[in-house]
Amino acid sequence: MDSLKEILESAGLPAQRGVYSGEEKPEAYYTYLRLTKGAAASADDHESCGRELYRVTLFHKGNFEEQLDKTLKVLRAADVYINGVDTEYLDTDTGYWEIPITIEILKE
């Protein structure tokens, strides 16, 4: 599987882990953070499959629905499990909609 950054960027927007630090922020972009990392399955005291939970946030000025749909499609195509799209929020100071997406990646 490609890195999460590569997967997200294949949806047509820049992505950065943590806080987006570009000089000028684009009209839309992603950030992502790992929330947890651990075993998804164990046998004989050994991890047989790993699991990582991430929070991906789509930042978008304007109507974000088409980009959100594209994002979910790209994630599913990369075999990423989408736990949920959480409460959207409009930051009136910046003008960005913030749309958090919780995802899970299984690693063998």
N, C-alpha and C positions, 0 to 999 in steps of 0.2 A: 504494500500500500504506500502511496505517496505520503509525504508529510502533510499534516493538517494545513499548514500555510499554503502548500501547493494546491491542495484540494479546494480551499476557499478561493484562492486567486484564480482558479479555473472557472469560477462563476463571474469573472470579469472585474473584480475589485481588489485593491491592495489589502493585505492582511498583515498584522503584526501581533506578536505575543506581548501581552501586558498592555501598555498604554501606547497608542499611536503617537509616534514622535517626529513625524515629518514636519518640515518647516511650515508648509501650507497644507492644511487638511483638505482632502478632496471632498466632493459633494457626498460621497458614500465610501465606506471602508469597513473592514472587520478588525476586531481584536479578539483574542482568545486566551484563556487561562486554564491550566489544569487544576481541577478541584480535588480529585483523589486519584491514587494509583495503588493497585493491589491485585490480589489473586481473584480471578473469576472462578477458577476450579483448581483443586489440589488433590493429589494422590500420593500416598506414602510420604507425607510431609514435604512434598515438592510441589511447587506451583506448576501446573500443566498449561494454564492459560491465564494471561494477564488481562486486567481491565483498567482503563483510564477514563475518567469522567471529566469532560471539559465544559466550560461556559464560553460559547461563541456569542459575540454581540455584533449585530449589524447596526452601524450608524448610518443614517440616511437623512438628507434634507429633501423633503418632498414626499411623494407617494412611494412608499417602499414595498408595496404588496407584490409587484412583479419580481423585484429583486429577491424578496423573501422566498417566493415560490422557486425561483432559480437556485437559490442557495440550498433549499431542502432537497431539490432534485439532484444537485451535484453531490451532496453529502450521502444521500441514499445510494447513488451510483458507485460511490467509493466504499460501500459496505459499512457505513457509519450508522449506528443506531441513534435515532432521534428520540430522546426522552420527552421533550416537550418544547414548545415555543412559549416563553413566559410573558409576563405582563409588559406590554410596550409602554414607553415613557417618552414624552416630549420635553427635552431640556430647553426651556424658553430662553435661557441665556445664550446658548449656542445655536439654537434652531435645528438641532439634530434630533431625529427620532432615534431612540435606542431600543432595539429589539433583541432580547436575550434568548438564546437557543441552548438548551442543555443536551449534550450528546454523549454517547458512550462508544469507545473504541475497544474491541477485543483484540488481544495480541497473543499469538501462539509462540 
